[in-house]
């Protein structure tokens, strides 16, 4: 009997656990270790931040679902991974051994890298449901006395979609309340151009997002390196194409939300061969760590090099469908190792993303997500807004039921040319 441990119960950890349970032998033990008893649907955080959802609407208790699926569930944060000993230490001081380990912790939010940044500083966040709830409380106060708003993503960020969603949701909510004329909005981004998204764009995301910002009179500045935040002001440097400082400027705000850079969580940082200098998990194309072959990485916590050199550093996003394919590959490769074979499953890393823009939305297809691609399409319109509403319902239902990829999902994605694994 082998013991397979998954650290994390989010968009990466839950699919990984369910796939492993489905793929390995019945006698093998599968265990999930999490720092929270609930799952929350991260793509809905921008809705929580403007009061369109409550935190409870996007949370799912996990214990019953995991028990039904014969997966052990432990709510006890991991404090350190000790790969040389196939062991973990937990917050209560206990120690846990494993035969195989999947690290799906998600990221640490690096607010501390910029003075005054983050919920403990002068700005808001939508990266976690608790942050989004705090942002909504701040939003409700803001509506009583509106003023300037600054939204965007700082240097090193890799998840740009929520910043675009949030700024367009704010615009829609302010227009609905007849307050938009009182609120100058500035969008600051480390991207080299609007719609780059850390991927060199997808389809015409550059044209669609830039056109939407202009149409809604949202000022935008690209190639931004944020220097710091105070209670009512952000100071930043606009960087030239050659990487030199072009100009220094500042923007005032009464409300600000910017996406931070990510690092690895403390439990995996500083471990030679396991993580890079920023604590992200090192993996090969089979999601397997090269130094410790019984360890796999899945999701936002893994190290992926930037797609291209940019004046200001930007990272590559890891999106939902892409992460699920990582989980499938990791599960298949663990089974191969259990059978004495060499891991060979590689994730397809395709992307199918939907971003809400208030009363409309944007969707894109990228096969694979990281260029060069076989296929790249983008869509815009009110149907994308409703598509995200439906997707939210569907995905939360999947988590409640403990489903991985039902046959109807595989069939539908198959019609669009999507596969979980590379041939």
C-alpha positions, -999 to +999 in steps of 0.1 A: +000+000+000+013+034-010+005+067+007-001+096-016-004+130+000-017+162-017-010+196-001-037+220-009-075+219-015-080+244-042-083+245-079-052+223-082-054+201-050-090+189-053-088+177-090-054+161-081-068+142-052-099+130-071-078+120-101-053+101-079-081+083-060-096+073-094-063+062-109-043+045-082-050+011-066-078+006-041-054-003-014-035+029-017-041+057+008-049+092-006-048+121+018-054+159+014-038+183+038-052+219+038-051+250+059-089+255+054-119+232+056-136+248+026-130+254-011-137+288-026-142+295-063-115+320-069-128+333-103-159+347-084-138+369-061-142+400-082-180+396-079-176+393-041-155+425-041-184+445-055-212+428-036-226+407-064-218+375-044-215+367-008-185+346+004-209+318+014-222+316-021-188+306-035-176+283-006-179+246-004-173+225+027-150+196+018-150+170+046-181+151+036-172+151-001-137+137+006-151+111+030-176+100+003-147+096-021-126+077+004-100+104+006-086+113+040-089+151+048-067+168+073-071+205+082-037+213+096-013+237+077+020+222+065+049+241+080+078+224+061+083+198+034+113+176+041+118+158+007+150+140+017+130+122+044+097+118+025+081+137+054+061+169+063+058+188+095+024+203+104+013+233+124+004+213+155+039+199+157+031+165+142+051+148+115+036+130+085+053+106+061+044+100+024+054+077-005+043+102-031+036+139-027+016+164-049+022+200-040-008+221-049-006+249-023-013+278-045+009+309-041+020+332-013+009+367-021+040+389-022+025+422-009+055+427+013+077+434-017+062+469-022+059+494+007+022+500+017+009+473-005-020+449+003-049+445+028-025+451+057-013+483+040-032+508+019-048+487-009-074+460-014-072+426-029-094+400-047-068+371-045-086+354-017-123+353-008-116+369+026-097+397+009-126+401-016-150+403+013-129+430+030-127+448-004-165+448-006-168+464+028-144+491+017-164+495-015-196+501+004-179+528+024-164+543-008-199+546-024-209+571+003-180+594-007-167+585-041-133+596-055-104+584-077-098+547-082-066+529-091-067+492-103-041+470-120-012+446-115+023+452-102+057+441-115+061+403-114+024+396-114+012+367-135-026+368-130-039+398-149-075+386-156-090+396-122-076+431-125-094+436-158-125+420-144-125+442-113-120+475-131-148+468-156-171+456-128-164+488-109-172+508-140-205+490-145-215+493-108-207+530-107-227+537-139-256+517-125-256+540-095-251+572-116-218+578-098-193+572-126-189+609-133-175+613-098-148+586-101-117+590-123-103+555-129-067+547-137-055+512-147-018+506-140-002+474-153+033+459-156+022+444-190+041+457-221+007+464-236-030+461-226-042+425-231-008+409-230-019+388-200+016+374-195+011+354-227+017+378-255-020+382-258-046+356-269-064+363-301-073+400-301-073+405-263-051+436-269-077+452-292-107+442-271-094+453-237-078+485-250-109+494-268-131+487-238-108+509-215-109+538-240-147+535-245-152+536-207-128+565-203-104+545-181-069+559-182-043+532-186-005+531-183+016+501-193+052+490-184+046+502-149+068+494-119+051+504-087+074+520-061+050+523-032+016+531-018+005+556+009-031+561+022-042+580-008-015+577-035+005+553-055+040+563-068+052+544-099+078+544-126+069+540-163+097+519-179+108+524-215+111+496-240+149+493-234+142+488-196+154+522-185+132+545-164+110+567-187+093+588-161+082+589-125+046+597-117+019+592-091-018+586-090-043+595-062-069+571-050-097+566-025-099+530-034-072+508-050-069+471-059-038+457-075-027+422-082+006+412-065+034+390-076+034+354-063+061+334-045+060+299-032+046+293+003+070+292+033+067+254+036+086+248+003+109+278+002+147+275+004+147+237-004+175+230-029+163+210-058+126+214-049+119+251-055+135+280-073+148+312-055+112+325-053+099+293-038+080+280-069+081+242-074+105+229-101+088+204-124+095+188-158+070+184-186+054+155-167+048+177-136+075+157-118+103+173-097+136+164-113+155+160-080+128+142-060+109+119-085+082+110-060+071+147-058+048+164-083+037+200-086+003+212-098-012+246-102-001+282-095+027+270-072+049+256-100+077+274-117+070+284-154+095+307-171+082+340-185+069+336-221+091+365-233+114+392-221+095+424-212+106+458-200+089+451-166+089+415-154+056+396-159+048+360-152+028+333-170-007+327-156-019+292-147-056+289-155-082+264-144-083+240-174-046+241-176-043+232-139-067+203-142-046+188-170-016+190-147-035+171-121-045+144-145-009+140-157+004+138-121-021+111-112-013+090-142+024+093-137+021+082-100+002+051-111+029+044-137+055+046-109+034+023-087+034-002-115+072+001-119+070+020-151+085+053-162+063+084-160+052+095-195+019+115-192+022+151-202-005+177-196-019+194-227-019+228-209-048+242-230-068+272-218-105+281-219-111+313-200-140+337-194-138+372-179-168+391-168-169+428-176-200+439-158-228+436-184-207+419-210-176+396-210-146+382-228-137+346-235-107+331-251-094+297-263-057+289-264-044+256-275-019+254-258-021+283-234+016+292-239+027+302-274+034+289-301-002+277-304-022+255-327-053+275-321-061+309-306-095+326-305-111+354-284-148+364-281-166+394-266-203+400-258-231+397-233-231+359-239-197+357-222-212+373-191-238+346-188-213+319-198-193+328-166-224+327-145-232+292-158-196+281-154-195+293-118-226+272-111-212+242-129-178+242-113-191+247-077-215+218-084-185+197-095-167+203-063-198+195-042-203+162-060-166+154-061-165+151-099-133+153-120-142+153-157-177+139-163-182+122-197-204+151-209-176+176-200-150+155-219-174+152-248-181+189-250-144+198-247-136+171-272-158+188-297-136+219-293-105+199-298-095+198-261-076+169-245-063+166-210-030+149-220-007+153-249-006+124-273 
